Amino acid sequence: MLALRAGLIPTGPATSIHLDVPKDSTRRLISRNSLTPSRSILRFTSRCVRSTRHNGSTEWRRIPVLSSPPNSGKANKLGAVLLQFPFSFHRTQETVAYLSTLIKRFADYPLVVEVRHGSWDAPETLELLRTSGVSFCNIDQPIIGRSLGPSAQATSTVGYVRLHGRRYDTWFSDDAMIPAHERYNYLYSAEELAPWVTRVRKVSERARQTFVVTNNHFQGKSVVNALQLINILKGSKVKVPEPLRRQYPQLEAIADTPPAEPMLFPLGKGSKDVGR
């Protein structure tokens, strides 16, 4: 699957569309340089994982490393490390101090900070990240209460955009009967992606490299939207796997080759997507 994604999702010096790749087996595959022909340019983003929820004794585990030690001279495939905080992480004097300490601890990595509460929408937040050389994560999420809204900020040489989907009905649900993946079971429409194309371009103008991470991963929806974004940003058609184009017929319009097998009947509606 990783090799398939490597052939579909391009990387390079400007704007890259990514999915998180945290598994040990994936790291081993990367370290062996076994991905061809994309191995020379393939890069990844990863999250820095907390062992507990935010409190005074929280431990954050260092990335087991998609990256080589600083100044090692070895190829570094790690494009960014995400420090991700939940909606409950509000901006206070204590949390700002905590975040500052965390940034210093992981200063050797290309850090990105994702916050979700609207209290962080303040000039002081951007100034802290800018002076620390840390990237601000521009997110798309269900806007509920004081949720942080869409943005196009660039506070370091790394630009970062992360699309979570818009499952309003499951985003904050604590119903044990609802599977965790349902939070991300969402397919963006072309109309919903359009404003983010504008924001990605704006971020890219001010960053050396910009990562766009589609996190609506259920049933391959993240790949579908990633391919659609690539199509719009590059202005050219893209390689679409046959299973994906059968499941999501809207990809037919942006595929760079005809279907492998002629279809006797017109494509019908694909998967039953929320809001589609």
C-alpha positions in Angstrom: 0.0 0.0 0.0 2.8 2.4 0.8 4.5 1.7 -2.6 1.1 2.4 -4.2 0.8 5.7 -2.4 4.3 6.6 -3.3 3.4 6.4 -7.0 0.2 8.3 -6.6 1.0 11.1 -4.1 3.9 13.3 -5.5 6.5 15.0 -3.3 8.9 17.7 -4.2 10.3 21.1 -3.2 7.0 22.9 -3.3 3.7 21.4 -2.3 3.2 17.8 -1.2 0.0 15.9 -0.4 0.6 13.4 2.5 -0.9 10.8 4.8 0.5 10.1 8.2 2.8 7.1 8.2 3.6 6.0 11.8 3.8 2.2 11.8 7.1 0.4 12.6 6.8 -1.8 9.5 6.6 1.3 7.4 9.6 2.9 9.0 11.6 -0.3 8.3 10.5 -0.1 4.7 11.6 3.5 4.3 14.9 2.9 6.0 15.7 0.1 3.5 15.1 2.6 0.6 13.0 0.0 -1.0 10.5 2.4 -2.6 11.1 2.8 -6.3 11.0 4.9 -8.4 9.9 7.4 -5.9 12.3 6.7 -3.1 14.7 9.6 -3.8 12.0 12.2 -3.2 9.5 10.4 -0.9 9.1 12.2 2.4 6.7 11.8 5.3 5.1 13.7 8.2 4.5 12.1 11.5 2.9 12.8 14.9 4.8 13.1 18.1 2.8 10.8 20.5 1.8 11.5 24.0 1.6 8.6 26.5 -1.1 10.3 28.5 -3.5 13.2 28.2 -2.2 16.6 29.0 -1.3 17.0 32.6 1.8 17.8 34.7 3.4 14.3 34.1 2.7 13.9 30.4 5.4 12.1 28.5 5.9 12.6 24.8 7.8 9.9 22.9 10.5 11.0 20.5 9.9 9.8 16.9 11.6 6.5 16.4 12.8 8.0 13.5 11.9 8.5 10.0 14.7 11.0 10.3 18.4 10.6 10.8 20.2 12.4 13.7 20.8 16.1 13.0 23.9 16.7 11.0 24.5 13.0 10.3 24.8 13.6 6.6 22.3 10.8 5.9 19.1 11.2 3.8 16.3 12.6 5.9 12.9 11.5 4.8 11.0 13.2 7.7 9.4 16.4 6.4 7.6 17.5 9.6 6.7 16.3 13.2 3.3 17.2 14.4 2.6 18.2 18.0 -1.2 17.8 18.1 -3.4 19.1 20.9 -7.2 18.4 21.4 -10.0 20.9 21.6 -9.7 20.7 25.4 -6.2 22.3 25.2 -7.1 26.0 25.7 -4.7 28.9 25.6 -3.8 29.9 29.1 -0.6 31.0 30.8 0.1 27.4 31.9 -0.5 25.8 28.5 1.6 28.5 26.7 4.5 27.7 29.1 4.0 24.0 28.5 4.0 24.4 24.7 7.1 26.5 24.9 8.9 23.8 26.9 7.8 21.1 24.5 9.0 23.1 21.5 12.5 23.4 23.1 12.6 19.7 23.9 12.0 18.8 20.2 14.0 21.7 18.7 16.0 19.3 16.5 12.9 18.4 14.5 10.9 20.3 11.9 8.0 20.9 14.3 4.4 21.7 13.5 1.8 22.7 16.2 -1.8 21.8 15.8 -4.3 23.3 18.2 -8.1 23.1 17.8 -9.6 25.6 20.3 -10.3 29.1 19.2 -8.5 30.6 22.1 -5.3 30.0 20.2 -6.4 32.3 17.4 -4.3 35.2 18.7 -1.2 37.2 17.4 0.8 35.9 20.4 0.4 32.3 19.2 1.8 33.1 15.8 4.6 35.1 17.3 5.6 32.3 19.6 5.8 29.8 16.7 7.5 32.3 14.4 10.3 33.1 16.8 10.7 29.4 17.6 10.9 28.4 13.9 7.9 26.2 14.3 5.1 25.8 11.8 1.4 26.5 12.4 -1.0 23.8 11.4 -3.9 25.2 9.3 -6.8 22.8 9.9 -10.3 22.0 8.6 -12.5 20.5 11.2 -16.2 20.7 12.2 -16.8 24.2 13.6 -18.5 23.5 16.9 -18.5 26.0 19.7 -15.1 27.7 20.0 -13.4 25.5 17.4 -10.5 27.0 15.5 -11.6 28.1 12.1 -9.8 27.7 8.7 -6.6 29.7 8.1 -3.7 30.2 5.8 -0.8 30.9 8.2 2.9 30.2 7.6 5.2 30.7 10.6 8.3 28.8 9.4 9.9 27.5 6.2 7.5 24.5 6.4 3.8 25.2 5.5 1.3 22.7 6.9 -2.4 22.1 6.1 -4.5 19.2 7.7 -8.0 18.3 6.6 -9.9 16.2 9.1 -13.3 16.1 7.4 -16.6 17.6 8.7 -18.5 14.9 10.6 -20.4 17.1 12.9 -22.5 14.2 14.2 -19.5 12.2 15.4 -16.7 14.7 16.0 -17.3 15.1 19.7 -19.4 12.0 20.3 -18.6 9.8 23.3 -21.0 7.1 22.2 -19.1 3.8 22.6 -21.3 2.2 19.9 -19.8 4.6 17.3 -16.5 3.3 15.8 -13.6 5.7 16.2 -13.1 5.8 12.4 -16.5 7.4 11.9 -15.0 10.7 13.0 -13.1 10.7 9.8 -15.6 9.0 7.5 -16.1 12.0 5.3 -15.5 12.8 1.6 -15.0 16.5 0.7 -16.9 17.8 -2.3 -15.1 19.8 -5.0 -16.9 22.9 -3.7 -15.5 22.3 -0.2 -12.0 21.8 -1.5 -11.9 24.9 -3.6 -11.3 27.4 -0.7 -8.5 25.1 0.6 -6.8 25.2 -2.8 -6.6 29.0 -2.4 -5.3 28.7 1.2 -2.7 26.1 0.2 -1.4 28.4 -2.6 -1.2 31.3 -0.1 0.7 29.2 2.4 3.1 27.9 -0.3 4.0 31.5 -1.3 5.5 32.0 2.1 7.0 28.6 2.9 9.8 26.7 1.3 7.8 23.4 1.4 4.2 22.9 2.1 2.6 19.7 3.3 -1.2 19.0 2.9 -2.4 16.1 5.0 -5.8 14.5 4.2 -6.8 12.8 7.5 -10.3 11.7 6.4 -8.9 8.3 5.9 -11.9 5.9 6.2 -12.4 3.8 3.0 -9.7 5.6 1.1 -11.5 8.9 1.1 -8.2 10.7 2.1 -6.6 9.4 -1.1 -9.6 10.5 -3.2 -9.4 14.0 -1.9 -5.6 14.1 -2.1 -5.8 13.2 -5.8 -8.4 15.8 -6.4 -6.3 18.5 -4.8 -3.2 17.4 -6.8 -5.3 17.6 -10.0 -6.4 21.2 -9.2 -3.0 22.4 -7.9 -1.1 20.9 -10.8 -3.7 21.6 -13.5 -3.2 18.1 -14.9 -4.8 14.7 -14.7 -3.5 12.1 -12.2 -2.9 8.4 -11.9 -6.0 6.7 -10.3 -6.0 3.0 -9.2 -8.7 1.0 -10.7 -10.3 -0.1 -7.4 -10.5 3.5 -6.3 -12.1 4.8 -9.5 -14.7 2.0 -9.4 -15.6 3.0 -5.8 -15.5 6.7 -6.4 -16.7 7.4 -10.0 -16.1 11.2 -9.5 -12.4 10.3 -10.1 -13.0 9.4 -13.7 -12.9 13.0 -14.7 -9.4 13.5 -13.4 -7.9 10.1 -14.3 -5.0 10.3 -16.8 -5.9 7.0 -18.5 -9.1 5.3 -19.6 -10.6 2.5 -17.4 -8.7 -0.8 -17.6 -12.0 -2.5 -18.7 -14.8 -0.9 -20.7 -17.9 -0.6 -18.7 -21.2 -1.8 -20.1 -23.3 0.6 -18.0 -22.7 4.2 -16.9 -21.0 4.6 -13.5 -23.5 5.0 -10.7 -23.1 6.7 -7.4 -20.1 5.5 -5.4 -20.0 4.8 -1.7 -22.6 6.2 0.7 -20.8 9.2 1.9 -22.0 11.5 4.6 -23.2 14.8 3.2 -22.5 13.8 -0.4 
